Structure formats: structure tokens, C-alpha cells
Amino acid sequence: MITKFGIVLCLAAVGMLITGSLPKDKMDKVNVFMGGKAKYDNRPPVRVQLLVGGAVFLFIGLLMLGLIRL
């Protein structure tokens, strides 16, 4: 069961990292989908959120799979 969760986390992380590395014109569409800049002007850009979240999820997923040991 933990292996399945680890695989799902790794796949989600790869999706987030790929989406975070899209060119600017495609990233504008993602920014609108994720809420734009209507209310929250002090939050980090969407690209940073996707890249940092993807890196964290990938790290946790690899820990769950046992590929990284602490």
C-alpha cells in the first residue's frame, strides 16, 4: 500500500515539475486556472509553487519507495 502511495506521489511530482517548466505563454494559462492575481498579490508565482511542490512531493515519494534513505 505504501508503494502505491509512493508511486502516486512521484507521478504527481513529475506532473508538477513538467507543468512548472512550461514556456511563458502556456504558463499564463496555468496561472489563470490556478486563480490568477485577483486577490492574493503577496503569494509566490505559480511557477515557483509548482516547482517547489513537485520537488517536495518527489522527495517524499522516493522516501516512501525506499530509493532515498535518511
ABEGO torsion letter per residue (X at the ends): XAAAAAAAAAAAAAAAAAAAABBAAAAAAAAAAAGEAAABAABBBAAAAAAAAAAAAAAAAAAAAGABBX
